[in-house]
Amino acid sequence: MQLNYDLIKGLEQEYGSSFFLLDVNKLRNNFKKIEHAFKSRYENFLIGYSYKTNYLPYLCSQMDQLGAYAEVVSRLEYDLAIKIDVNPRNIIFNGPLKTYEDIETAIKNESIINLDSLYEVDNVIQYCLEKRNKQVKAGLRVNFDISNNGESPLQEGYEVSRFGLCVSNGNFQKAVQKLIELENIKIVGLHGHFSTRERKVETYRNITKGLCELAKQYIPDSVEYIDIGGGIYGELPSSFNLQIPSFDEYAEEVCKIMNAEFGGKPRKPYLILEPGISMVANAFKFIAKVIDIKTVQEQFFVLIDGSVHNVKPTMHKRNLPMHLVKKNVEQQSHAMYNIVGYTCMEKDYLAYDVEGELPERDDYIIFDNVGAYTIVFNPPFIKERPSIIAVENKEFFVVRKKETIKEFFNEDLYVF
Ligand SMILES: *Cc1c(COP(=O)(O)O)cnc(C)c1O
Protein backbone atom coordinates (compact mmCIF):
# COMPACT_ATOMS: atom_id res chain seq x y z
CA MET A 1 0.00 0.00 0.00
CA GLN A 2 1.48 3.30 -1.12
CA LEU A 3 0.89 6.06 1.43
CA ASN A 4 1.41 9.14 -0.70
CA TYR A 5 0.94 12.75 0.33
CA ASP A 6 -2.58 13.21 -1.02
CA LEU A 7 -3.84 10.04 0.61
CA ILE A 8 -2.47 11.05 4.02
CA LYS A 9 -3.76 14.60 3.60
CA GLY A 10 -7.23 13.13 3.02
CA LEU A 11 -6.94 10.95 6.13
CA GLU A 12 -5.77 13.96 8.14
CA GLN A 13 -8.89 15.87 7.21
CA GLU A 14 -11.03 13.08 8.57
CA TYR A 15 -9.03 11.79 11.53
CA GLY A 16 -6.65 14.52 12.70
CA SER A 17 -3.04 15.42 12.06
CA SER A 18 -1.62 12.38 13.79
CA PHE A 19 -2.95 8.86 13.97
CA PHE A 20 -2.06 5.18 14.17
CA LEU A 21 -2.69 2.97 11.19
CA LEU A 22 -3.37 -0.76 11.59
CA ASP A 23 -2.74 -2.95 8.55
CA VAL A 24 -5.33 -5.69 9.05
CA ASN A 25 -3.95 -7.96 6.35
CA LYS A 26 -0.50 -7.81 7.89
CA LEU A 27 -1.95 -8.75 11.27
CA ARG A 28 -3.71 -11.77 9.76
CA ASN A 29 -0.55 -12.80 7.97
CA ASN A 30 1.42 -12.68 11.20
CA PHE A 31 -1.14 -14.95 12.82
CA LYS A 32 -1.11 -17.39 9.93
CA LYS A 33 2.68 -17.52 9.72
CA ILE A 34 3.10 -18.22 13.43
CA GLU A 35 0.30 -20.78 13.42
CA HIS A 36 1.62 -22.57 10.36
CA ALA A 37 5.20 -22.73 11.68
CA PHE A 38 4.11 -24.55 14.84
CA LYS A 39 1.00 -26.44 13.77
CA SER A 40 2.71 -28.03 10.80
CA ARG A 41 5.20 -29.54 13.26
CA TYR A 42 2.98 -30.26 16.24
CA GLU A 43 -0.72 -30.61 15.55
CA ASN A 44 -2.12 -29.77 19.00
CA PHE A 45 -1.04 -26.17 18.93
CA LEU A 46 -2.79 -23.07 20.24
CA ILE A 47 -2.03 -19.37 20.10
CA GLY A 48 -2.97 -17.23 23.11
CA TYR A 49 -2.73 -13.64 21.95
CA SER A 50 -1.18 -11.46 24.67
CA TYR A 51 -3.75 -8.71 25.28
CA LYS A 52 -1.47 -6.42 27.22
CA THR A 53 0.78 -5.94 24.19
CA ASN A 54 -2.08 -4.18 22.41
CA TYR A 55 -5.66 -4.56 23.62
CA LEU A 56 -7.31 -2.47 20.97
CA PRO A 57 -10.77 -4.11 21.02
CA TYR A 58 -11.04 -4.32 17.23
CA LEU A 59 -7.70 -6.12 17.09
CA CYS A 60 -8.63 -8.52 19.89
CA SER A 61 -11.82 -9.38 18.00
CA GLN A 62 -9.84 -10.09 14.86
CA MET A 63 -7.57 -12.39 16.86
CA ASP A 64 -10.61 -14.20 18.23
CA GLN A 65 -12.04 -14.66 14.76
CA LEU A 66 -8.76 -16.12 13.55
CA GLY A 67 -8.92 -18.69 16.33
CA ALA A 68 -6.48 -17.27 18.87
CA TYR A 69 -7.23 -17.63 22.55
CA ALA A 70 -7.20 -14.46 24.65
CA GLU A 71 -4.19 -14.35 26.98
CA VAL A 72 -5.05 -11.87 29.72
CA VAL A 73 -3.10 -10.72 32.77
CA SER A 74 -5.67 -8.71 34.70
CA ARG A 75 -9.36 -8.68 35.47
CA LEU A 76 -9.75 -5.64 33.23
CA GLU A 77 -8.38 -7.58 30.27
CA TYR A 78 -10.45 -10.61 31.23
CA ASP A 79 -13.59 -8.50 31.22
CA LEU A 80 -12.64 -6.98 27.87
CA ALA A 81 -12.43 -10.47 26.36
CA ILE A 82 -15.91 -11.23 27.73
CA LYS A 83 -17.19 -7.87 26.46
CA ILE A 84 -16.11 -8.65 22.90
CA ASP A 85 -17.75 -12.09 23.12
CA VAL A 86 -14.72 -14.31 23.37
CA ASN A 87 -15.84 -17.76 24.54
CA PRO A 88 -14.70 -17.82 28.20
CA ARG A 89 -13.17 -21.25 27.59
CA ASN A 90 -10.85 -19.54 25.13
CA ILE A 91 -9.43 -17.19 27.74
CA ILE A 92 -6.10 -17.88 29.43
CA PHE A 93 -5.98 -15.98 32.72
CA ASN A 94 -2.36 -15.26 33.70
CA GLY A 95 -0.69 -12.50 35.68
CA PRO A 96 0.47 -12.10 39.28
CA LEU A 97 -2.69 -10.62 40.78
CA LYS A 98 -5.93 -12.58 40.87
CA THR A 99 -8.33 -12.08 43.74
CA TYR A 100 -10.57 -14.82 45.12
CA GLU A 101 -13.41 -13.29 43.15
CA ASP A 102 -11.38 -13.29 39.91
CA ILE A 103 -10.49 -16.93 40.40
CA GLU A 104 -14.07 -17.86 41.19
CA THR A 105 -15.28 -16.12 38.02
CA ALA A 106 -12.63 -17.79 35.85
CA ILE A 107 -13.34 -21.24 37.28
CA LYS A 108 -17.10 -20.88 36.85
CA ASN A 109 -16.52 -19.79 33.26
CA GLU A 110 -14.16 -22.72 32.66
CA SER A 111 -11.38 -20.39 31.52
CA ILE A 112 -7.80 -21.59 31.59
CA ILE A 113 -6.11 -20.23 34.66
CA ASN A 114 -2.42 -20.27 35.54
CA LEU A 115 -1.61 -19.64 39.19
CA ASP A 116 1.37 -17.43 39.84
CA SER A 117 1.93 -17.67 43.61
CA LEU A 118 0.99 -19.57 46.74
CA TYR A 119 -1.73 -17.07 47.70
CA GLU A 120 -3.50 -17.84 44.42
CA VAL A 121 -3.13 -21.54 45.12
CA ASP A 122 -4.77 -20.87 48.50
CA ASN A 123 -7.62 -19.02 46.78
CA VAL A 124 -8.25 -22.01 44.53
CA ILE A 125 -8.11 -24.39 47.48
CA GLN A 126 -10.64 -22.26 49.34
CA TYR A 127 -12.92 -22.41 46.30
CA CYS A 128 -12.53 -26.19 45.99
CA LEU A 129 -13.35 -26.68 49.68
CA GLU A 130 -16.49 -24.57 49.33
CA LYS A 131 -17.64 -26.27 46.13
CA ARG A 132 -16.86 -29.89 46.85
CA ASN A 133 -18.83 -31.33 43.99
CA LYS A 134 -17.37 -29.03 41.37
CA GLN A 135 -14.45 -30.41 39.34
CA VAL A 136 -11.80 -27.70 39.04
CA LYS A 137 -8.84 -27.44 36.65
CA ALA A 138 -5.84 -25.19 37.14
CA GLY A 139 -2.39 -24.65 35.69
CA LEU A 140 0.73 -23.45 37.45
CA ARG A 141 3.16 -20.83 36.26
CA VAL A 142 6.58 -22.19 36.97
CA ASN A 143 9.78 -20.36 37.86
CA PHE A 144 12.95 -22.27 37.07
CA ASP A 145 16.46 -21.60 35.87
CA ILE A 146 16.61 -21.02 32.13
CA SER A 147 20.18 -19.71 31.99
CA ASN A 148 22.62 -20.74 29.28
CA ASN A 149 26.02 -21.64 30.69
CA GLY A 150 25.23 -19.85 33.91
CA GLU A 151 24.35 -16.54 32.24
CA SER A 152 20.87 -15.17 32.89
CA PRO A 153 19.10 -14.25 29.64
CA LEU A 154 16.43 -12.17 31.43
CA GLN A 155 15.67 -8.60 30.43
CA GLU A 156 17.52 -5.84 32.25
CA GLY A 157 20.00 -8.47 33.43
CA TYR A 158 17.85 -9.75 36.32
CA GLU A 159 19.30 -12.84 37.95
CA VAL A 160 15.89 -14.34 38.72
CA SER A 161 12.38 -13.76 37.47
CA ARG A 162 9.82 -12.65 40.04
CA PHE A 163 7.01 -14.62 38.40
CA GLY A 164 5.70 -18.09 38.99
CA LEU A 165 6.19 -20.78 41.61
CA CYS A 166 9.85 -21.46 42.25
CA VAL A 167 11.08 -25.01 41.75
CA SER A 168 14.49 -24.62 43.36
CA ASN A 169 13.17 -23.43 46.75
CA GLY A 170 10.34 -25.96 46.78
CA ASN A 171 7.36 -23.61 46.44
CA PHE A 172 6.27 -25.27 43.23
CA GLN A 173 6.36 -28.70 44.87
CA LYS A 174 4.49 -27.28 47.86
CA ALA A 175 1.74 -25.97 45.56
CA VAL A 176 1.46 -29.32 43.79
CA GLN A 177 1.29 -31.15 47.10
CA LYS A 178 -1.43 -28.89 48.50
CA LEU A 179 -3.55 -29.13 45.37
CA ILE A 180 -3.39 -32.87 44.75
CA GLU A 181 -4.60 -33.54 48.26
CA LEU A 182 -7.99 -32.26 47.15
CA GLU A 183 -10.34 -34.64 45.40
CA ASN A 184 -11.92 -32.10 43.11
CA ILE A 185 -8.96 -30.44 41.46
CA LYS A 186 -6.65 -31.42 38.65
CA ILE A 187 -3.43 -29.65 37.71
CA VAL A 188 -3.75 -29.67 33.95
CA GLY A 189 -0.97 -27.46 32.70
CA LEU A 190 2.35 -25.77 33.27
CA HIS A 191 3.19 -22.28 32.12
CA GLY A 192 6.60 -20.65 31.70
CA HIS A 193 6.80 -17.14 30.29
CA PHE A 194 10.18 -15.42 30.53
CA SER A 195 11.05 -11.99 29.12
CA THR A 196 14.54 -12.32 27.73
CA ARG A 197 16.86 -9.80 26.11
CA GLU A 198 17.84 -11.77 23.07
CA ARG A 199 14.76 -13.97 22.55
CA LYS A 200 17.06 -16.83 21.56
CA VAL A 201 15.96 -20.19 20.24
CA GLU A 202 18.03 -21.86 22.98
CA THR A 203 15.98 -20.08 25.62
CA TYR A 204 12.82 -21.66 24.20
CA ARG A 205 14.52 -25.03 24.18
CA ASN A 206 15.29 -24.61 27.89
CA ILE A 207 11.75 -23.44 28.67
CA THR A 208 10.08 -26.26 26.75
CA LYS A 209 12.39 -28.94 28.14
CA GLY A 210 12.00 -27.62 31.68
CA LEU A 211 8.21 -27.60 31.49
CA CYS A 212 8.01 -31.05 29.90
CA GLU A 213 10.24 -32.59 32.53
CA LEU A 214 8.25 -31.08 35.37
CA ALA A 215 5.01 -32.20 33.76
CA LYS A 216 6.26 -35.78 33.42
CA GLN A 217 7.44 -35.80 37.00
CA TYR A 218 4.53 -34.10 38.77
CA ILE A 219 1.39 -34.27 36.61
CA PRO A 220 1.96 -37.17 34.17
CA ASP A 221 -1.67 -38.29 34.12
CA SER A 222 -3.43 -34.94 34.07
CA VAL A 223 -1.32 -32.75 31.77
CA GLU A 224 -3.44 -31.10 29.08
CA TYR A 225 -1.15 -28.26 28.03
CA ILE A 226 2.42 -26.99 28.04
CA ASP A 227 2.37 -23.19 27.76
CA ILE A 228 5.75 -21.71 26.81
CA GLY A 229 4.61 -18.06 27.07
CA GLY A 230 5.47 -15.33 24.57
CA GLY A 231 8.47 -13.17 23.88
CA ILE A 232 9.55 -14.48 20.49
CA TYR A 233 10.77 -12.11 17.79
CA GLY A 234 8.41 -11.09 15.04
CA GLU A 235 9.51 -10.20 11.54
CA LEU A 236 11.58 -7.01 11.61
CA PRO A 237 12.13 -4.42 8.90
CA SER A 238 15.46 -5.04 7.16
CA SER A 239 16.73 -1.62 8.33
CA PHE A 240 17.11 -3.06 11.84
CA ASN A 241 20.04 -5.12 10.57
CA LEU A 242 19.53 -7.75 13.26
CA GLN A 243 20.11 -11.46 12.85
CA ILE A 244 17.01 -12.92 14.51
CA PRO A 245 15.38 -16.35 14.53
CA SER A 246 12.45 -16.99 12.21
CA PHE A 247 9.11 -18.45 13.33
CA ASP A 248 10.21 -21.73 11.72
CA GLU A 249 13.41 -21.83 13.74
CA TYR A 250 11.58 -21.34 17.03
CA ALA A 251 8.93 -23.87 16.03
CA GLU A 252 11.47 -26.47 14.91
CA GLU A 253 13.26 -26.45 18.26
CA VAL A 254 10.15 -26.35 20.46
CA CYS A 255 8.13 -28.91 18.49
CA LYS A 256 11.06 -31.31 18.28
CA ILE A 257 11.02 -31.48 22.07
CA MET A 258 7.24 -31.76 22.28
CA ASN A 259 7.22 -34.61 19.75
CA ALA A 260 10.05 -36.40 21.53
CA GLU A 261 8.29 -36.12 24.90
CA PHE A 262 4.74 -36.84 23.86
CA GLY A 263 4.97 -38.34 20.37
CA GLY A 264 4.02 -41.88 21.36
CA LYS A 265 1.24 -40.84 23.72
CA PRO A 266 -2.38 -41.40 22.65
CA ARG A 267 -3.37 -38.03 24.10
CA LYS A 268 -0.86 -35.33 23.28
CA PRO A 269 -1.03 -32.20 25.41
CA TYR A 270 -1.58 -28.88 23.71
CA LEU A 271 1.39 -26.65 23.09
CA ILE A 272 0.44 -23.03 23.79
CA LEU A 273 2.41 -20.00 22.60
CA GLU A 274 1.50 -16.50 23.79
CA PRO A 275 2.81 -14.07 21.19
CA GLY A 276 2.46 -10.34 21.72
CA ILE A 277 5.19 -8.31 20.01
CA SER A 278 5.60 -10.83 17.21
CA MET A 279 1.90 -10.59 16.37
CA VAL A 280 1.34 -6.85 16.37
CA ALA A 281 4.56 -4.79 16.26
CA ASN A 282 4.87 -4.58 12.49
CA ALA A 283 1.13 -4.23 11.87
CA PHE A 284 0.99 -0.60 13.05
CA LYS A 285 2.40 2.68 11.80
CA PHE A 286 2.20 6.09 13.44
CA ILE A 287 1.74 9.01 11.08
CA ALA A 288 2.24 12.58 12.24
CA LYS A 289 2.32 15.96 10.59
CA VAL A 290 5.39 18.17 10.67
CA ILE A 291 4.49 21.40 12.46
CA ASP A 292 7.75 23.32 12.32
CA ILE A 293 11.49 23.09 11.83
CA LYS A 294 13.30 25.04 14.48
CA THR A 295 17.02 25.75 14.67
CA VAL A 296 18.83 26.14 17.97
CA GLN A 297 22.46 27.11 17.50
CA GLU A 298 23.44 24.80 14.64
CA GLN A 299 20.91 22.04 15.39
CA PHE A 300 17.64 21.26 13.63
CA PHE A 301 14.58 20.24 15.64
CA VAL A 302 11.65 18.93 13.65
CA LEU A 303 8.49 19.37 15.74
CA ILE A 304 5.67 16.99 14.88
CA ASP A 305 2.15 16.43 16.18
CA GLY A 306 3.15 13.38 18.18
CA SER A 307 5.23 12.41 21.14
CA VAL A 308 7.79 9.80 22.10
CA HIS A 309 4.93 8.22 24.09
CA ASN A 310 3.18 7.37 20.85
CA VAL A 311 6.06 5.45 19.30
CA LYS A 312 8.31 4.20 22.09
CA PRO A 313 6.95 4.73 25.60
CA THR A 314 9.97 2.96 27.05
CA MET A 315 12.05 5.83 25.57
CA HIS A 316 14.89 3.68 24.30
CA LYS A 317 17.41 5.60 22.19
CA ARG A 318 17.31 3.53 19.01
CA ASN A 319 15.56 5.15 16.06
CA LEU A 320 12.57 3.30 14.67
CA PRO A 321 12.31 2.66 10.95
CA MET A 322 10.64 5.75 9.50
CA HIS A 323 10.26 7.79 6.37
CA LEU A 324 9.30 11.22 5.24
CA VAL A 325 6.37 12.00 2.95
CA LYS A 326 6.91 15.40 1.37
CA LYS A 327 4.39 17.98 0.29
CA ASN A 328 6.89 19.62 -1.99
CA VAL A 329 8.95 17.02 -3.78
CA GLU A 330 11.13 19.56 -5.57
CA GLN A 331 12.45 21.10 -2.35
CA GLN A 332 15.55 19.20 -1.28
CA SER A 333 18.12 19.94 1.35
CA HIS A 334 20.06 17.34 3.26
CA ALA A 335 20.82 17.72 6.94
CA MET A 336 21.09 15.99 10.28
CA TYR A 337 18.08 16.60 12.52
CA ASN A 338 16.16 15.45 15.59
CA ILE A 339 12.44 14.74 15.64
CA VAL A 340 10.76 16.07 18.77
CA GLY A 341 7.28 15.96 20.24
CA TYR A 342 4.59 18.27 21.57
CA THR A 343 5.11 17.64 25.28
CA CYS A 344 7.13 19.91 27.53
CA MET A 345 9.68 17.24 28.39
CA GLU A 346 13.24 17.82 27.24
CA LYS A 347 13.52 14.12 26.51
CA ASP A 348 10.56 13.98 24.14
CA TYR A 349 12.59 12.83 21.12
CA LEU A 350 10.90 10.55 18.62
CA ALA A 351 14.23 10.18 16.80
CA TYR A 352 17.82 11.34 17.25
CA ASP A 353 20.37 12.45 14.64
CA VAL A 354 18.41 11.48 11.58
CA GLU A 355 20.43 12.01 8.41
CA GLY A 356 18.69 12.77 5.19
CA GLU A 357 16.29 15.13 3.58
CA LEU A 358 15.24 17.87 5.99
CA PRO A 359 11.45 17.92 6.48
CA GLU A 360 9.39 21.05 5.90
CA ARG A 361 6.18 22.30 7.46
CA ASP A 362 3.12 20.22 6.49
CA ASP A 363 5.15 17.15 5.49
CA TYR A 364 4.33 13.88 7.24
CA ILE A 365 6.58 11.44 9.03
CA ILE A 366 5.65 7.75 9.15
CA PHE A 367 7.06 5.60 11.96
CA ASP A 368 6.97 1.85 11.42
CA ASN A 369 6.76 -1.10 13.78
CA VAL A 370 4.87 0.69 16.54
CA GLY A 371 2.16 -1.88 17.39
CA ALA A 372 3.59 -3.32 20.61
CA TYR A 373 3.41 -1.64 24.02
CA THR A 374 2.53 1.77 22.54
CA ILE A 375 -1.23 2.23 22.39
CA VAL A 376 -1.69 0.46 25.74
CA PHE A 377 1.29 2.00 27.49
CA ASN A 378 0.57 5.50 26.47
CA PRO A 379 -0.20 7.91 29.26
CA PRO A 380 -2.61 10.50 27.97
CA PHE A 381 -0.27 13.37 28.79
CA ILE A 382 -0.93 17.01 27.87
CA LYS A 383 -2.94 16.10 24.79
CA GLU A 384 -5.85 13.85 23.87
CA ARG A 385 -5.08 10.42 22.47
CA PRO A 386 -4.96 10.29 18.66
CA SER A 387 -7.29 8.21 16.54
CA ILE A 388 -6.54 4.72 15.29
CA ILE A 389 -7.47 3.85 11.75
CA ALA A 390 -7.43 0.44 10.14
CA VAL A 391 -6.87 -0.35 6.50
CA GLU A 392 -8.01 -3.52 4.81
CA ASN A 393 -7.83 -4.07 1.07
CA LYS A 394 -7.24 -0.34 0.55
CA GLU A 395 -10.30 0.65 2.55
CA PHE A 396 -9.82 2.87 5.59
CA PHE A 397 -12.03 2.86 8.68
CA VAL A 398 -11.75 4.16 12.21
CA VAL A 399 -11.27 1.67 15.08
CA ARG A 400 -10.72 4.26 17.82
CA LYS A 401 -11.85 7.85 17.49
CA LYS A 402 -9.67 10.77 18.45
CA GLU A 403 -10.27 11.53 22.10
CA THR A 404 -12.08 14.74 23.05
CA ILE A 405 -11.82 16.89 26.18
CA LYS A 406 -15.12 15.39 27.31
CA GLU A 407 -13.68 11.89 27.31
CA PHE A 408 -10.31 12.94 28.63
CA PHE A 409 -11.90 14.61 31.66
CA ASN A 410 -14.76 12.16 31.96
CA GLU A 411 -17.55 13.85 33.93
CA ASP A 412 -18.45 10.54 35.57
CA LEU A 413 -14.95 10.36 37.04
CA TYR A 414 -13.79 13.87 37.80
CA VAL A 415 -15.18 16.48 40.16
CA PHE A 416 -15.22 19.90 38.55
C1 LIG B 1 3.80 -10.04 28.15
C2 LIG B 1 3.43 -11.45 28.11
C3 LIG B 1 3.36 -12.14 26.89
C4 LIG B 1 3.72 -11.51 25.55
O1 LIG B 1 5.06 -11.16 25.48
P1 LIG B 1 5.69 -10.55 24.11
O2 LIG B 1 7.10 -10.25 24.47
O3 LIG B 1 4.90 -9.29 23.79
O4 LIG B 1 5.54 -11.58 23.05
C5 LIG B 1 2.95 -13.47 26.94
N1 LIG B 1 2.64 -14.07 28.11
C6 LIG B 1 2.69 -13.43 29.29
C7 LIG B 1 2.34 -14.16 30.54
C8 LIG B 1 3.08 -12.09 29.34
O5 LIG B 1 3.15 -11.46 30.52
Ligand as a Chemical Component Dictionary entry (heavy atoms), coordinates in Angstrom:
data_LIG
# 
_chem_comp.id                   LIG 
_chem_comp.type                 NON-POLYMER 
_chem_comp.pdbx_formal_charge   0 
_chem_comp.three_letter_code    LIG 
# 
loop_
_chem_comp_atom.comp_id 
_chem_comp_atom.atom_id 
_chem_comp_atom.alt_atom_id 
_chem_comp_atom.type_symbol 
_chem_comp_atom.charge 
_chem_comp_atom.model_Cartn_x 
_chem_comp_atom.model_Cartn_y 
_chem_comp_atom.model_Cartn_z 
_chem_comp_atom.pdbx_ordinal 
LIG C1 C1 C 0 3.802 -10.038 28.147 1  
LIG C2 C2 C 0 3.431 -11.446 28.113 2  
LIG C3 C3 C 0 3.362 -12.140 26.892 3  
LIG C4 C4 C 0 3.720 -11.515 25.550 4  
LIG O1 O1 O 0 5.059 -11.159 25.479 5  
LIG P1 P1 P 0 5.687 -10.547 24.111 6  
LIG O2 O2 O 0 7.098 -10.247 24.465 7  
LIG O3 O3 O 0 4.904 -9.292  23.794 8  
LIG O4 O4 O 0 5.544 -11.577 23.052 9  
LIG C5 C5 C 0 2.952 -13.468 26.937 10 
LIG N1 N1 N 0 2.637 -14.073 28.109 11 
LIG C6 C6 C 0 2.693 -13.425 29.293 12 
LIG C7 C7 C 0 2.341 -14.155 30.541 13 
LIG C8 C8 C 0 3.083 -12.093 29.336 14 
LIG O5 O5 O 0 3.148 -11.456 30.518 15 
# 
loop_
_chem_comp_bond.comp_id 
_chem_comp_bond.atom_id_1 
_chem_comp_bond.atom_id_2 
_chem_comp_bond.value_order 
_chem_comp_bond.pdbx_ordinal 
LIG C1 C2 SING 1  
LIG C2 C3 SING 2  
LIG C2 C8 DOUB 3  
LIG C3 C4 SING 4  
LIG C3 C5 DOUB 5  
LIG C4 O1 SING 6  
LIG O1 P1 SING 7  
LIG P1 O2 DOUB 8  
LIG P1 O3 SING 9  
LIG P1 O4 SING 10 
LIG C5 N1 SING 11 
LIG N1 C6 DOUB 12 
LIG C6 C7 SING 13 
LIG C6 C8 SING 14 
LIG C8 O5 SING 15 
# 
